[in-house]
Every structure is written in C-alpha cells, then in structure tokens.
Amino acid sequence: MGQACPTRQRFAVPPAFRTIDRLDGPIAQEPRRPSRDIERAAALWIDHGPDLFLSRGTAEILETELRPLAPLGTRALIDDTLALARRYQRLSGTAEIRFRLERISDDSCRCFHVDTVALRLLCTYAGPGVQWKYHDGETVHETPAGWLTLLKGRLYPGWSMDGAVLHRSPPIAGLAPPVTRLVLTLDHPDACGMGPRQPVSSGR
C-alpha cells in the first residue's frame, strides 16, 4: 500500500495535538485517566497476554491480527489501542502504521534520545510513563499512565535540535516490588527497520 512521505506538507493535526505543528512544539500531550475496565484489562494482558505484539498495517489488518491473541477480559484495552491506531493513522496521513504493544520489566531504553521517525505516539497503560526533557534543559518530566504523548522525530518536516525534546523509558530495573509496564507505541510503518508485513507475537 502507498504511504505518505514523512517530508510531505504539514500534518493535519486534530485540536488536542495542535501545538505539535508549531516550530516550538516538539511535544504534545493529552491528559487521560484510563477507565477501570482498561486498567483491569491491562493487568490481565500483563498476566496472560504476549510479552510483545509488533506489526505494521492498516488499523483493520492490525485488528484481525491482534484480537485472536487477546486474553479473556482484555477487550477494553484492545478497543482503546485500536482507537488510538486509527487516530494516529489520520494524524500522520500514512496508509499503514507500525503498532507495538509491549510488556516491559527492565530498563528497555535508558538513554535520552530523539527517534528517527516523523511522529511517535506513546501510551503507557500500566506502570510509569515515558520520561522526557528539553534538549537544552535539565528538568526530567515523567508522564502519568494513560496519558497520550506525541513526539516529533528527526524526520518531521522542519525538525531541528534547537528546542527538541528527548525521551527515554523510565528506569525500573531493580525496583522493589518489581514494576511491569505495558506500553503502546505507534509510528511510521518503516520505523526501526521494520520490513513489509512482519507480525511478531512473542512470549507466553
């Protein structure tokens, strides 16, 4: 399927994320508090779902791949992830997206960095959320679970390191009691070297 070029014209940004389209808007966040149904579903996924589901495709293709893997009682979580996938698809203008739902219990990405993508949408359903800071600042912000975080990457039109936001996964290794995160990452289908149609489900 055809995909929009990451250096095409300005993105069609919905109101909640409108500041991302400004030169001084490297990050946009939408505060959300997950419903109890989603919180329970996330806990069930952590206990019974695959450690990783990774694929690329349209929201419709992703749904056909994801739902058969969903443990009983996790429908609220799956419905929310697919709603976000459709939202990201409209936002980015790509025909396909890269979808990653991952159970994390270590320091998966310790260093502050900028992704080599146009836009990345992150949502942590369980555990601490993404940490971020401005390139020229020292203050580290941690995102609450449930919030949506939209980050500009190096391929966003007009991106510059001046005023850029760096992010990382929060350090959780060695915490007592142990902490497990459940994180959804949505971005361009070719992110991180993803080839055409490589659905991955691992663990459990």
N, C-alpha and C positions, 0 to 999 in steps of 0.2 A: 504494500500500500504506500501511497505517496505520503511524505512527511513535510511539514513546513520547515523551511530553512531557519536555523536558530539565529541568523542575522537578518531576518526579514524585517518588515516595517514594525512599528510599535505594537506591543501586545494589547489585546482587547481585555483590559483588566476590570473585573467587577468592583463595585464600590468598596467592599470590605478590604480589598488589597490595592486600592488605587494609588497609594503612596509609592508602591514598588516601581511605578512608571516614571518617577521623578529621578533626576540625576542624583539627588541627595537622598534617595530612598533605597538603600541596598537590602533592606529587610522590611517585611510587613508581617504583623501577627494578628490573629483573630482569637480573642479570648473565648474559650468554650469550657464548659464543665460537662464531662461525659455523664450520660444518664446512668442510673443504677443498672439498667439492662446491659448497657455497653460495658460497664465496669465488671459485671458478673461474667459476661461473655469473654472479656479479655482474660480474666482469671482462668476460665475454662480452657481457653486457647493455650495459655501458658502451660497448663497441666496436661493437656491431651492433644493439642494441635502440633503440626510440624514445626521444627525449630526455624525453618526458613521456607518461605514460598517466594519465588522470584520468577517473573515472566515479563514479556512485552506483548503488547497487542492493544486492540480497542477495548473499551470497557466491557463490551459484550463478550469478547473472547476471554478476557480475564475472568468474567463471572462464571463461564462454563468450566473453566479450569479450577477455580477456587472453591466453589460451593461443594463439590464432591469431597473435598478434603476437610471441610468444616466439621468439627466435633459437635455433637448434640448440644444445643443450648447456646450456640455462638452466632445465631442468625443476626442479632442486633449489631454485633461487631462487623460481620461481613457486609451487611447493608450499608453501614457507615463508611467502610473502606471503599466500597464501590461508588457511593455517592461522591466521595472525595475524588476518586479517579475520574469520574465524569466531569466534575468541576475543574480539575486540573487540565483535562483534555480541552475543555472550552477555553480556559485561560491561556494555555500555551499555543493553541492552534495546531497541535500535532494530531495526525490521524491515529497514531499509536502512542502509548506511553510505557515507561518502564515501571513496574509495580513490585515493590519489595516489602513483605511483611515478615519481620524477624524477631525471634525471641533472643534476647541478649543478656548474658550474665557475666560478662567480663568487660574490660576496657577496650572496646572494639575499635575506637578511633580517638586516640588520646591527644593528638596534636591539633591545634587550631589551624584551620585551612580554609581555602575557597575551592569549591568544586569546579571542574571543567565541564560545566553544563550551562544552559541558559537560565533556567529556573528550577529550583528544587522545593518541593513541598514536603514538610515533615509533620508527623503527628505521633506523639508518644501516648499509647493507650494505658500503659502501666509502668510505674517506676518514674524516676526523674527524667525530665525532658532535655532537649538539646541545650547546650551552653553556647553562648556567643559573646563576642566583644568587637568593638570597632578596631580597625587596623592600627589606628594611632592612639588607642586608649588602653587602660589597664583594668577597668571595671568588667567583671565577668557576670553576665546575666544567665540565669537558669530558667527555662521555660516550664510552666506547670503542665502536668499531664492533661491531655485533651485539647490543649491549645494548638492552633494551626500556625506553622511558621513557614513563610515563603521567603526564599533566599535567592538573590541574584548570584549567578556563577560567572565565570570568566567569559562565557560565550554570549552573555546578554548584550544586546546592541548598546554600544557606548560605555560598556563597563570599564571602570578604572579602579586601581588600587587606592586612589585617594578617597577616603571616606568609606572604604569597603568594610564589610562585616565578615569576620572569621568565625567559624563554629567548630564544635567538636562534640563527641559523645561524652556525657558526664562520667567521671571516674567512679566505678562501682566495685572494682575487684577488691576483695579482702574485707568488704564491709560485713559487720555482724549486727543483726542477722543478714544473711545473703540477700541481695537485691536482684530481681529479674525485671528487665524492661521488655515491653512489646512495642515495636516501632514500625510505623508505615512510612516508606519513602517513595515519592512519586517524582519522576523526572523524564527527560528526553529518552526515547527508546534506545538510543545508541550509547547511553551513559555507561561508563566503566567497562567499555569494550564488549557490551552485550551484543551478540550476534543475532541474526534473524531467527525468531521462534525457538527459544531455548528455555522452555518452562522447567523450573527446578523446584522440587519439594524434597527437603531433607530432614532427617531426624524423626523420631517416634515411629 
